[in-house]
Amino acid sequence: MKVTSYAELLLRRLWMKLYHKSIYSVILQYWMKACNLNFCEPTYSLQHWTSVAYNLSQKLKTWKEFRRILVRPVRMSSRTENTVTRIFRIKIFSDISAGEIETDHHHLNNLYSNLKIIASNRPDGLVEVLHVRSSKFCHKEETYGNRTLHWPVATIGQTVLPRELCVNLEGVPIWRQCTGDFVEGAFWSDENENNGTLYQCEVPSPRASFLHKLSLQVEQNQNAANALTQLQFALTSQDTKKFGSITHLTPAEIQYAANTLASLRHSILHDSDLPTIANITDAILKSSLNKTNNTIVENKMALVVTNASNIILDSIDHMLNKVELNYKETSLVVTPRFVTLLMDIETGSRANGGFQGLAARKPSKYSDKYFRKEDIITLSWNDSVETLLTLEVSAAVLLPPQLTQKLTEDICNNSHHKTCNGSKKHRLVINLFWDDGLFVANSARSGMPLHVLSVTLDGEKHPDLNPPLILLFDSTQSSVSHNRECVFWDFKANAGLGNWSNTGCTPTLRLGDYHTIKTDICICTHLTHFGQLISPTLEQEIDVALDMITIVGCSFSLLGLFGIALTATVFPDWRHGASKKIQLHLSSSLATLMLVFLLKAFLFTSSDEPKLCLVLGVALHFSLIATFCWMLVAAWFQYLRLTKPLASLCRAPHILLKAAVFAWGFPFIPCGTLLIVSPDSYNSSQCYPTGMAHYFSVIAPISIIISINITMFVLIICSIYKLHNFGEHADNGLKYTNSHQLNQHIACRRLSTLIFLFFLLGLSWIFGIWKLSYLFCCTATLQGFAFFVFFVVLEKNTRAKWSYLFTRKKPETIYPFSNRNSSGSVVRRSCDYQRTSRNTISTLSSLS
């Protein structure tokens, strides 16, 4: 029996793979006639619905089309007093005789019809078919209003336009989105809530009609060069008789221009078509997204919804990478708002004195303030950043040396082709946009012109470039108070609608001779559209405040740690005992951490010197882990002294040596591992591990230590509150007039102990892990100063020593609070001395 069942299972899986699979979501509503659902619900268990699904599949299999079908219940969609709505998933296996969409639509219609027949044949009539949906497609559909609209097929999440031209009063095209999910299926979500699917179409502009007709013609394989010429004419013509008196482009006109470009993205184009493509891009930048036009500003989000801006950018990139240069190696086209450079370069072109980059001089001499051909400079390998600073460029890009050589080697290594000989021709495309008009993002930015550079090689973005790409942007038009950021356009962000991102880009400020030229340098490790954000944001203003809090806090901590070191130097007997030695080790590691951090913040503001960056990064990483290790040692030591006082008198031999080996030795593990596996992780903009290296070598060990310290903190607190006479014997020389004063004194001691443990165990670093920036900077940076307060200022013996040093007045003998019983005698016996009561130990004094 087992062999047979295994064979059947294998055969079943085999024919499932051989046939095309269409998946549908069926929503059925069951009416409860016999009794109230509250009493009948136990009968509607999973077993019951599985039986219902099996019966449904058997009835569907009576039709030949559904011989190979699987039906199973998914979940309950809703229920009322008398109804249950249930979702079933139906898989239909069939030969792919037609296309995937046609097959899916065919099965969908037949499945809905057959389910309606099954429901109507039930004698009780208590089942209703609500919906039958494809799990992948919203199929073609007609809607009605003042005209009939035909909607194309769409996948879940896709926004589409009707086949017909239909715009609203603002000139925005009517659109629909396919929504849903794999469980409930795909369905159209109409935005016109008042009229449902009754759309009212307004009279479109003549230019919109022309562009809509052109987009339909291009879909029918019209000549690509002719289509581009007609598109250029429609976007640039000022013929009021043909296109009316409107001088700017409406969102509908932009959308149909984008559709035309999308249809031409894979067409065969030649270098003679380059000026046409550039003029089309320039016209869109000039007219469609004019920032001074309020109507267009209000409708910019329409281009986000229909994704027109991303379609245009992506189509232009594809066309420029497919253009045949016809035996040319370079082609440069300059328009007022758009510059494109195409180059076919051989591997190792640097050896031939080849091309390195592109730059645009500042057009300060011209009234129109746009690009001119004489301002565009092609850069050679002899040009450097210093050269560009003297040229007063408004934007420039420098390619890393041997970029094509490295990419060819990577392709050969990944493909394992035996024919790879290291010689290959690559298509380099550099585009320069006058502003960010085509990059429609959700975040508001300054209205000042922002240059955007686009760099692609063989049509790819090529992440993880090493050495990185260098981009320069003029910053003289911006205020000094503006915080500038280097960003790239991420096509996949914002649910595929695109947005700016700073991942992989690091800004660096550089000043020219006599500080008269101010240029921002962006170092990026990938190729794509790069721009500049100059508007100050709330987050950036917060960062300035946090920087000030951090610097002030670290300075106070270093001052306090210096006070601890001075106390240990002036009074040698003060540092006797394991507790004091642990305090000194912890203070030393924390002082090293804060000193390295301040040095990096003030003296090292860029990653241009990789060796120094590596040294500072390793030192910061090592001191951070060492500080946490010593906090763990201090937590364990205080736990023993508080919960088991006599254990401190009979500790294991060489406990301090073992603690030092652990606390100073363990940091070598994460630091050494990172240096061996990925030393480049330290060469980030902050000279500190980033990405996965940060999580594994920094966050992981710190989180483990903090978790242990939290456990210690809880155990210590529990021990403190179990001591009813807490603090009473610590100051038995004081006289209280009533029990209320005594209770206040004990409460103050408990509170001071909690605060001290909070800083000693490093619990303030939890705020950093939880990203509570202000709390973290206000507490963690003052940890060293808190140590000084508790170790020196509040410790009576230490205060007495400093008082005697300056006043020469012999202090009153003050015994250590630990090791003293209630009668004042000193415990001198070994670890088998068991008569000392735990209640006579002062918890706070044993900490110090």
LUMNUDO-11029 format. One line per 10 residues: number of its first residue (from 0); their letters; for each residue x, y, z of C-alpha. Coordinates in steps of 0.5 Angstrom, whole numbers. Each point is the difference from the previous one (the first is absolute). Layout:
# residues N
NUM> A> X,Y,Z; ...
This chain:
# residues 848
0> MKVTSYAELL> 0,0,0; 6,5,2; 3,-1,-7; -6,1,-4; -2,6,4; 7,3,-1; 0,-2,-8; -7,4,0; 3,6,4; 6,0,-5
10> LRRLWMKLYH> -4,-1,-6; -5,6,2; 6,5,1; 2,-2,-7; -6,1,-3; -1,7,4; 7,2,-3; -2,-2,-7; -6,4,0; -1,8,0
20> KSIYSVILQY> -3,2,7; -5,5,1; -2,2,7; -7,4,2; -3,2,6; -7,-2,1; -5,4,5; -6,-4,2; -5,3,5; -4,-6,3
30> WMKACNLNFC> -7,2,4; -2,-3,6; -7,-3,0; -1,-5,6; 3,4,6; 4,6,2; 7,0,-2; 3,1,7; -3,-7,2; 2,-3,-7
40> EPTYSLQHWT> 7,2,0; 3,-6,3; -2,-4,-6; 3,5,-5; 7,-2,2; 6,-1,-5; -2,-7,-1; -7,2,-2; 3,5,-5; 5,-5,-3
50> SVAYNLSQKL> -6,-5,-1; -4,6,-4; 6,1,-4; 1,-7,-2; -7,0,-2; 0,6,-4; 6,-3,-4; -3,-6,-1; -6,4,-3; 5,4,-4
60> KTWKEFRRIL> 3,-6,-3; -6,-2,-4; 2,5,-5; 6,-2,-4; 3,6,0; 1,-1,8; 2,-7,0; 7,2,3; -2,5,6; 1,1,7
70> VRPVRMSSRT> -4,3,5; 1,2,7; -2,5,5; 4,6,2; -4,4,6; -6,3,2; -1,7,-3; -6,3,4; -6,-3,4; -6,3,2
80> ENTVTRIFRI> -6,-2,4; -3,-5,-5; 6,0,-5; 7,-3,-1; 5,3,-6; 5,-5,-2; 6,1,-4; 2,-7,-4; 7,0,-4; -1,-4,-7
90> KIFSDISAGE> 6,-3,-4; -2,-2,-7; 5,-4,-4; 0,1,-8; 4,0,-6; 3,6,-2; -4,1,-7; 0,7,0; 3,6,4; 1,0,7
100> IETDHHHLNN> -5,6,1; -5,-3,-5; 0,-7,3; -1,4,7; -6,4,-3; -3,-6,-3; 0,-4,6; -2,5,4; -7,1,-4; -1,-7,0
110> LYSNLKIIAS> 1,-1,7; -5,6,2; -5,-3,-4; 0,-7,2; 1,2,8; -7,4,-2; -3,-6,-2; 2,-5,6; -3,6,4; -6,0,-3
120> NRPDGLVEVL> -1,-8,0; 0,0,7; -7,-2,3; 1,5,6; 2,6,-4; 5,2,6; 6,1,-4; 2,6,-4; 6,1,-4; 3,7,1
130> HVRSSKFCHK> 6,1,-3; 5,-4,-5; 7,3,-1; 6,-2,-3; 6,0,5; 4,4,-5; -3,4,-5; -6,6,0; -3,-2,-7; -2,4,-6
140> EETYGNRTLH> -7,4,2; -4,5,-2; -3,6,4; -5,5,-2; -2,7,1; 0,6,-6; 4,-5,-4; 2,-7,0; 7,-2,3; 4,-6,-1
150> WPVATIGQTV> 5,-2,5; 6,-4,-1; 2,-6,4; 4,2,6; 4,-4,5; -1,1,8; 3,7,2; 0,3,-8; -3,6,-2; -3,1,-7
160> LPRELCVNLE> -3,4,-5; -6,-1,-4; 1,-2,-7; -4,7,-2; 2,7,2; -4,2,6; 2,6,5; -3,4,5; -1,7,1; 8,1,2
170> GVPIWRQCTG> 2,-4,-6; 2,-6,4; -1,-6,-3; -5,-5,3; 3,-6,3; -1,-6,3; 4,-5,5; 0,-7,1; 0,-2,7; -1,-6,4
180> DFVEGAFWSD> 4,-6,3; 2,-7,-1; -6,-2,5; -6,4,-3; 3,1,-7; 1,6,-5; -6,5,-1; -1,7,-2; 0,5,5; -3,6,-3
190> ENENNGTLYQ> 2,7,2; -7,3,-2; -4,-1,6; -6,4,-1; -2,-3,-7; 4,-7,1; 2,-2,-7; -4,6,-4; 6,4,-2; -1,7,-3
200> CEVPSPRASF> 5,2,-5; 1,7,-2; 2,3,-6; 8,-1,-1; 5,5,-3; 2,-1,-7; 7,-2,2; -3,-5,5; -4,-3,-6; 6,0,-5
210> LHKLSLQVEQ> 5,-3,6; -6,-5,1; 0,-2,-7; 7,-1,-1; 1,-4,6; -5,-5,-3; 3,0,-7; 7,-1,4; -3,-7,3; -1,-2,-7
220> NQNAANALTQ> 7,0,-2; 1,7,-3; 6,2,-3; 4,2,6; 4,6,-3; -6,3,-3; -4,-1,7; 6,4,4; -1,5,-5; -7,1,1
230> LQFALTSQDT> 0,0,7; 6,5,0; -5,4,-5; -6,0,5; 4,1,6; 4,6,-3; -5,3,-5; -3,7,2; -5,0,-6; -6,2,4
240> KKFGSITHLT> -5,-2,-6; 2,-7,1; 1,-1,7; -3,6,3; 2,6,5; 2,-4,6; 8,1,0; 1,-6,5; -1,-7,0; -6,-3,4
250> PAEIQYAANT> 1,-7,4; -4,-3,-5; 5,2,-6; 6,-2,5; -3,-7,1; -1,-1,-7; 7,2,-2; 2,-5,5; -4,-5,-3; 3,1,-7
260> LASLRHSILH> 7,0,3; -1,-6,4; -2,-4,-7; 6,3,-3; 5,-3,5; 2,-6,-3; 0,3,-7; 6,0,-5; 3,7,0; 6,4,-3
270> DSDLPTIANI> 4,6,2; -4,4,-5; -6,-1,5; 4,3,6; -2,7,-1; -7,-2,0; 0,-4,7; 4,6,3; -5,5,-3; -6,-4,3
280> TDAILKSSLN> 3,0,7; 2,7,0; -7,2,-2; -3,-4,5; 5,3,5; -2,7,-2; -8,0,-1; -3,-6,4; 3,1,7; 1,7,0
290> KTNNTIVENK> 1,2,8; -3,7,-1; -7,-3,-3; -5,-1,5; -4,-4,-4; 5,-5,-1; 3,0,7; -7,-2,2; 0,-6,-5; 7,-2,1
300> MALVVTNASN> -3,-6,5; -4,-3,-6; 7,-1,-4; 2,-4,7; -7,-4,0; 1,-2,-8; 8,-1,1; 1,5,-6; 6,3,2; 3,-7,2
310> IILDSIDHML> -2,-3,-7; 3,6,-4; 7,0,4; 0,-8,-1; -2,1,-7; 6,5,-2; 5,-4,4; -2,-6,-4; 0,3,-7; 7,4,1
320> NKVELNYKET> 3,-7,2; -3,-3,-7; 2,5,-4; 5,-2,-6; 5,5,-1; 2,-2,-7; 8,-1,1; 0,6,5; 3,-1,6; -3,7,4
330> SLVVTPRFVT> -6,4,-1; -2,6,4; -6,4,-1; -2,6,4; -6,3,1; -2,6,5; -3,-5,5; 3,-6,-1; 7,-3,-2; 2,-7,-3
340> LLMDIETGSR> 6,-3,-1; 1,-7,-3; 6,-4,-1; 3,-7,-2; 6,-1,4; 5,-6,0; 2,-3,6; 6,3,3; -1,6,-4; 4,4,6
350> ANGGFQGLAA> 6,-3,-4; -2,4,-6; -1,6,3; -7,0,0; -6,3,3; -1,1,7; -7,4,1; -4,6,-1; -1,7,2; -4,6,-1
360> RKPSKYSDKY> 3,7,2; -4,5,4; -4,4,-6; 0,7,4; 2,4,-6; -6,-2,-3; -7,3,1; -4,-6,-1; 4,-4,5; -1,-7,-3
370> FRKEDIITLS> 5,-5,-4; 4,3,-6; 5,-5,-4; 6,4,2; -1,-1,7; 0,-7,-1; 7,-4,1; 2,-7,-1; 5,-2,6; 6,-4,-2
380> WNDSVETLLT> 4,-4,5; 5,6,2; -6,4,3; -1,-1,7; -4,3,5; 4,6,1; 0,2,-7; -8,0,0; 1,5,6; 4,5,-4
390> LEVSAAVLLP> -5,-1,-6; -6,2,4; -5,-5,-2; -7,-1,2; 0,-7,-1; 5,-6,-1; 1,-7,0; 7,-4,0; 0,-7,-1; 4,-5,4
400> PQLTQKLTED> 6,-2,-3; 0,-7,-4; -8,0,1; -1,-4,-7; 6,-5,2; -3,-2,7; -7,-1,-3; 3,-4,-6; 4,-4,5; -7,-1,5
410> ICNNSHHKTC> -4,-2,-6; 5,-5,-2; 1,-3,7; -7,0,1; -2,-4,-7; 6,-4,0; 1,1,-8; 6,-3,-3; 0,5,-5; 1,6,4
420> NGSKKHRLVI> 6,3,-2; -1,7,4; -1,4,-6; -7,2,-1; -4,7,-2; -4,3,5; -6,5,-1; 1,6,5; -6,5,0; 1,6,5
430> NLFWDDGLFV> -7,5,0; 0,7,3; -7,3,2; 0,7,2; -5,-1,5; -4,-6,4; -6,2,-4; -1,-7,-2; 1,-3,6; -6,0,4
440> ANSARSGMPL> 0,-2,7; -4,1,6; 4,4,4; 1,7,-1; 6,4,-1; 3,7,-2; -2,3,-6; 7,2,-2; 3,-4,-7; 3,-7,2
450> HVLSVTLDGE> 4,-3,-5; -1,-7,-1; 5,-5,-3; -1,-7,-3; 5,-5,-1; -1,-7,-3; 5,-5,-3; -3,-5,-4; -7,2,2; 2,-2,7
460> KHPDLNPPLI> 1,3,7; 5,-4,2; 0,0,8; 6,0,5; 5,3,-5; 7,1,3; 3,5,-1; -6,4,0; -3,5,-4; 1,7,1
470> LLFDSTQSSV> -5,6,-1; 1,7,1; -6,5,0; 1,8,1; -3,2,7; 1,8,-1; -7,1,-1; -2,-3,7; 0,3,7; 6,-3,4
480> SHNRECVFWD> -6,-2,5; -3,-5,-5; 2,-7,2; 2,-3,-7; -1,-7,-1; 2,-5,-6; -5,-4,-3; -2,-5,-5; -7,-2,-4; -2,-6,3
490> FKANAGLGNW> -5,-3,-6; -3,-5,5; -1,4,6; -7,3,2; -4,-7,-2; 4,1,-7; -2,7,-1; 7,2,1; 3,5,5; 7,3,3
500> SNTGCTPTLR> 5,-4,4; 7,1,3; 2,-7,0; 7,-1,-3; 1,7,0; 4,4,4; 1,8,0; 6,4,1; 1,7,0; 6,3,-3
510> LGDYHTIKTD> 3,7,-1; 4,3,-6; 5,5,0; -1,6,5; -7,-3,2; -3,3,-6; -2,-6,-3; -5,-4,4; -1,-7,-3; -4,-7,3
520> ICICTHLTHF> 4,-6,-2; -5,-6,0; 4,-7,1; -5,-6,-3; 1,-7,0; -5,-2,-6; -2,3,-6; -7,4,-1; -3,7,0; 3,4,5
530> GQLISPTLEQ> -2,7,3; 0,4,5; -4,2,6; 1,7,3; -6,1,4; 1,0,8; -5,-6,3; -2,-1,7; 4,-6,1; 6,4,-2
540> EIDVALDMIT> -1,5,5; -1,-5,5; 7,-3,-2; 3,7,1; -3,0,7; 2,-7,2; 7,1,-2; 0,6,5; -3,-4,5; 5,-6,-1
550> IVGCSFSLLG> 6,5,0; -1,3,6; -2,-6,3; 6,-4,-2; 4,6,3; -3,0,6; 1,-8,1; 8,1,-2; 0,5,5; -3,-4,5
560> LFGIALTATV> 4,-6,-2; 7,4,1; -3,2,7; 0,-8,2; 7,-1,-3; 3,6,4; -3,-3,6; 3,-7,-1; 7,4,-2; 0,4,7
570> FPDWRHGASK> -3,-5,4; 3,-7,-1; -3,-3,6; -7,2,-4; 1,-5,-5; 1,-6,4; -5,-5,-1; -3,-4,-5; -6,5,-1; 4,6,-1
580> KIQLHLSSSL> 4,-4,-5; -6,-1,-4; -2,7,1; 6,2,-3; 0,-5,-6; -7,2,-2; 2,8,1; 6,-2,-5; -4,-3,-5; -5,5,0
590> ATLMLVFLLK> 5,6,0; 3,-3,-6; -7,-1,-4; -2,7,1; 7,3,-2; 1,-4,-6; -7,2,-2; 1,8,1; 7,-1,-4; -4,-3,-5
600> AFLFTSSDEP> -6,5,0; 5,6,0; 6,-2,-4; -2,-5,-5; -6,2,-4; 0,-4,-6; 3,-7,-2; 5,2,-5; 5,-3,4; -1,-7,0
610> KLCLVLGVAL> 6,-2,5; -2,5,5; -7,-1,-1; 1,-8,2; 4,2,6; -5,4,3; -6,-4,-2; 4,-6,3; 2,4,7; -8,2,0
620> HFSLIATFCW> -2,-7,-1; 4,-3,5; -1,5,6; -7,0,-1; 0,-8,1; 5,0,5; -4,5,4; -6,-4,0; 4,-6,2; 2,4,6
630> MLVAAWFQYL> -7,2,2; -2,-7,0; 6,-2,4; -2,6,5; -8,-3,0; 2,-7,2; 5,2,5; -5,5,3; -5,-6,0; 4,-4,4
640> RLTKPLASLC> 1,5,5; -7,2,1; -3,-7,0; 5,-4,3; 4,5,4; 5,-6,3; 1,-2,-7; 5,6,-1; 4,-2,6; 2,-7,-3
650> RAPHILLKAA> 0,2,-8; 4,-5,-5; 7,1,0; 2,5,-5; -7,3,-2; 3,7,-2; 5,-3,-5; -6,-5,-3; -4,6,0; 5,4,-4
660> VFAWGFPFIP> 2,-5,-5; -8,-1,-2; -1,8,0; 6,2,-4; 0,-7,-4; -7,-1,-2; 0,6,-5; 6,-3,-4; -5,-5,-2; -5,5,-4
670> CGTLLIVSPD> 5,5,-2; 5,-5,-2; -5,-4,-4; -3,6,-4; 7,2,-2; 2,-7,-3; -7,-1,-3; -2,7,-2; 5,6,1; -3,4,-4
680> SYNSSQCYPT> -6,1,4; 4,5,4; 1,4,-6; -7,3,1; -2,8,0; 0,-1,8; 6,-5,0; -4,-5,4; -3,-6,-2; -6,0,-4
690> GMAHYFSVIA> -6,-5,-3; 1,-7,2; 7,1,3; -3,5,5; -6,-4,2; 4,-7,1; 7,4,3; -3,6,4; -8,-1,1; 0,-8,2
700> PISIIISINI> 5,0,5; -2,7,3; -7,-3,0; 2,-6,4; 4,3,5; -6,5,1; -5,-5,1; 5,-4,5; 0,7,4; -7,1,0
710> TMFVLIICSI> -1,-7,3; 5,2,6; -3,7,1; -7,-4,1; 4,-5,5; 3,6,4; -6,4,0; -4,-6,3; 6,-1,5; 0,7,2
720> YKLHNFGEHA> -8,0,2; 1,-6,4; 4,4,5; -5,3,5; 6,4,3; 3,2,-6; 5,6,1; -2,0,8; 7,-3,2; 4,4,-5
730> DNGLKYTNSH> -1,6,4; -2,-2,7; 4,6,3; -6,4,-3; -6,2,5; -7,0,-3; -5,4,4; -6,-5,-3; -1,-6,-5; -2,5,-6
740> QLNQHIACRR> 7,3,0; 3,-7,0; -5,-3,-6; 2,7,-4; 8,-2,1; -1,-7,-2; -4,2,-6; 5,5,-2; 5,-6,0; -4,-4,-4
750> LSTLIFLFFL> -1,5,-5; 8,2,0; 1,-8,-1; -5,-1,-6; 3,6,-3; 8,-2,1; -2,-7,-3; -3,3,-6; 6,3,-2; 5,-5,3
760> LGLSWIFGIW> -4,-6,-4; 0,5,-7; -8,-1,0; 0,7,-3; 3,-3,-7; -7,-3,0; -3,6,-3; 5,0,-6; -2,-7,-2; -7,2,1
770> KLSYLFCCTA> 2,7,-4; -3,4,5; 6,6,-2; -1,5,5; -1,-5,6; 6,-3,-2; 5,6,-2; -2,3,7; 1,-6,4; 5,-5,-3
780> TLQGFAFFVF> 5,6,-1; 0,2,7; 2,-7,3; 7,2,1; -2,6,4; -5,-4,4; 5,-5,2; 4,6,3; -6,2,4; -1,-7,3
790> FVVLEKNTRA> 7,-2,0; 3,6,3; -5,6,2; -5,-4,4; 5,-5,3; 2,2,7; 7,-3,1; 2,4,-7; -3,6,2; 4,0,7
800> KWSYLFTRKK> 6,-1,-4; -1,6,-4; -2,4,6; 6,-2,4; 5,1,-6; -2,8,-1; -2,1,7; 5,-4,4; -6,-2,5; 1,-7,2
810> PETIYPFSNR> -7,-3,-2; -4,-5,5; 1,-7,-1; -5,-3,-5; 0,-7,-1; -2,-3,-6; -8,-2,0; 1,-7,-3; 3,-5,5; -3,3,6
820> NSSGSVVRRS> -5,-3,4; -6,3,4; 5,1,7; 5,3,-4; 5,-6,0; 4,-1,-6; 0,-7,-4; 6,-3,0; -1,-7,0; 0,-5,-7
830> CDYQRTSRNT> -6,-2,-4; -2,-5,5; -2,6,5; -8,0,-1; -2,4,6; -1,7,-4; -7,2,-1; -1,2,-7; -5,5,2; 6,4,3
840> ISTLSSLS> 4,1,-6; -1,7,-3; -2,-1,-8; 2,6,-2; 7,0,3; 2,-7,-2; -1,3,-7; 6,5,1
